Amino acid sequence: MPTTHTIFPAEWAPQSGVMLTWPHINTDWADILNEAEHCFINIAREILKREKLLIVCHDVSHVRALFPEVDDHRLMVEHVESNDTWARDHGPLTLMRNGRPVLLDFKFNGWGLKFASGKDNLITSRLFDREVFAEGVGYENHRNMVLEGGSLESDGEGTLLTTSECLLSPNRNDEWNRHDVEQQLIERLGVKRVLWLNHGYLAGDDTDSHVDTLARFCSVDTIAYVKCDDPNDEHFTELDAMEKELMALKQLNGQPYKLVPLPMADAVFYEEERIPATYANFLIINGAVLLPVYGSAKDREAVDALQVAFPDREIVSIDCITLIKQHGSLHCVTMQFPEGVLG
């Protein structure tokens, strides 16, 4: 039998493009739709400077008119109906199997049955059936397991970082215990091991503590994470415990990780509720890192910290105060594709 070599690529691996699912009047953005579109346009333009962009949308002509200077090869716009815009969680996870990209289509159930997700859950299969992706890209239906991209961090060399709060929540895969979930991840994603964080959360987060809001691989040996220095902040105890967990983690070579603390974003309230502002929700793209910022003095601290973690990439700040009004941020609305996925 020939050996199968599978890699779950790190986000910093060379990319062919990024996917966005565009806000429309039938999403929760309806009351602030113009504001939301402005933020999405800013994200899209930064991506388009560096790689291709696939936009899934309700109205192709409307979205295409927003980018008149960009040709159809660089910007791909596809009509597929959606419940919402969180591409990180309804988009495909891409593996490289013997050098060939394979799209894994997991079940998205609205973060544990909190929100409608029937349309979102079909986006990946519909795109594949429409032959949107490059010739030779594979597809696997894994919709017998609930799994969201925001719950996983891969170092590209076999290590997965995740949170127990999310992956063990009862409304996702409640028939499986921690060992079962870990084995499913190892078998389906081709990873060697799973590192679990048992602490850390953000007020206003709907995802049950997705790891991409808390701690992120920046390289094989470096993790950036949210650090709270204010003992009076409600997050202090949990994030302090998470920091201690990160300090105890070891690389595959037995060495501790280099840890890069990101500031805890200043508290932001919307409709009298604290919403989940976080600098950890950045997106790594070719040559740059897109960093969500929130109009705070801490934005500059976050830029400087992230530049330490990514010395060879441009750090590009994008105002994402609008995105957190719907309880997510920049990484949450994007899904990157490794080389070979978008033709």
Secondary structure, 3 states (H helix, E strand, C coil): CCCCCEECCCCCCCEEEEEEECCCCCCCCHHHHHHHHHHHHHHHHHHHCCCEEEEEECCHHHHHHCCCCCCCCCEEEEECCCCCCCHHHHCCEEEEECCEEEEEEEECCHHHHCCCCCCHHHHHHHHHHCCCCCCCCEEEEEEEEECCHHHCEECCCCEEEEEHHHHCCHHHHCCCCHHHHHHHHHHHHCCCEEEEECCCCCCCCCCCCCHHHCEEEEECCEEEEEECCCCCCCCHHHHHHHHHHHHHCECCCCCECEEEEEECCCCEEECCEEECCCCCCCEEECCEEEEEECCCCHHHHHHHHHHHHCCCCEEEEEECCCHHHHCCCCHHHEEEEECCCCC
